[in-house]
């Protein structure tokens, strides 16, 4: 499998969000999201972790900055997505991001053949 860096916002289909972890302060991972006009369906969560950082106001406390997920999709790719708890300026309030995609070489060729580049 080859990993391709993407770093583009995705739009969660909120009706498909897993709300079971929201009571613990974690985001509701969408089971489906829109990316580049396509609906991507999550088949399984392979791994989940948090990224923390120091308080920006001088306190010694650590805060969760991002929630990361490696997910398998129904289109046989693996995607690394994250939820940004504090979106930075210029990110237009987007909170869910597709960081990278890992696809088999065969799947990558199929995706490349359907892509038009100017």
C-alpha positions in Angstrom: 0.0 0.0 0.0 1.1 3.5 -0.8 0.2 6.4 1.5 -0.7 9.7 -0.2 -0.8 13.0 1.8 -4.1 14.9 1.3 -4.9 17.4 4.2 -8.3 18.5 3.0 -11.4 19.2 4.9 -14.2 16.6 4.9 -17.9 17.1 5.6 -19.4 14.6 8.1 -22.8 13.3 7.4 -24.0 14.0 10.9 -26.9 11.5 10.9 -24.3 8.8 10.7 -22.1 9.9 13.6 -21.3 7.5 16.4 -22.5 9.4 19.4 -21.5 6.7 22.0 -18.1 8.4 22.9 -19.5 12.0 23.0 -20.3 11.7 26.7 -16.6 11.2 27.3 -15.7 14.4 25.5 -14.7 12.7 22.2 -16.1 13.7 18.8 -18.8 11.5 17.2 -16.9 9.8 14.4 -19.0 9.9 11.2 -19.7 6.6 9.5 -20.0 8.5 6.2 -18.5 11.8 5.0 -18.3 13.8 1.9 -14.9 14.4 0.2 -14.5 16.0 -3.2 -18.2 15.4 -4.0 -18.1 11.7 -3.1 -19.6 9.9 -0.2 -17.0 7.9 1.7 -18.3 5.1 4.0 -16.2 4.0 7.0 -16.2 0.2 7.3 -14.1 -0.1 10.5 -12.0 2.0 12.9 -8.5 0.5 12.9 -6.9 2.8 15.4 -7.7 5.9 17.5 -5.5 8.2 19.5 -5.3 11.8 20.8 -2.8 14.6 20.3 -2.3 16.9 23.2 -0.6 20.2 23.7 0.3 22.6 26.5 -2.1 25.3 27.6 -1.6 28.4 25.5 -2.1 30.7 28.5 0.8 29.5 30.6 -0.9 26.9 32.7 1.0 23.5 33.1 -2.2 21.6 32.0 -2.3 19.6 28.8 -5.3 19.8 26.5 -6.5 17.5 23.7 -5.8 19.3 20.4 -6.8 16.6 17.9 -8.5 13.2 17.8 -7.0 11.0 15.2 -8.5 7.9 13.5 -7.2 5.3 11.0 -10.3 3.9 9.3 -10.9 1.3 6.7 -13.4 2.3 4.0 -15.9 0.3 2.0 -13.8 1.2 -1.1 -10.8 -0.8 0.2 -8.7 2.1 1.2 -7.4 3.2 4.6 -7.8 6.8 5.6 -6.2 8.8 8.4 -8.7 11.5 9.5 -8.7 13.8 12.4 -11.0 16.1 14.4 -9.5 19.5 15.2 -10.9 20.7 18.5 -9.7 24.3 18.0 -9.7 25.1 14.3 -7.1 27.6 13.3 -7.9 30.9 11.5 -8.1 30.5 7.8 -9.6 27.0 8.2 -13.2 28.4 7.9 -14.4 26.5 11.0 -13.7 23.1 9.4 -13.2 20.5 12.1 -12.9 17.2 10.3 -9.9 16.6 8.0 -8.7 13.9 5.8 -4.9 13.7 6.4 -3.9 10.8 4.2 -5.1 7.9 2.1 -3.4 4.5 1.8 -4.5 2.5 -1.3 -3.3 -0.7 -3.0 -1.3 0.0 -6.2 -4.3 -1.4 -8.2 -6.8 0.9 -6.4 -4.4 3.8 -7.0 -4.2 3.2 -10.7 -8.1 3.1 -10.9 -8.3 6.3 -9.0 -5.7 8.0 -11.2 -7.4 6.9 -14.4 -10.6 8.7 -13.3 -8.9 11.9 -12.4 -8.6 14.8 -14.8 -5.8 17.2 -14.4 -5.6 20.5 -16.3 
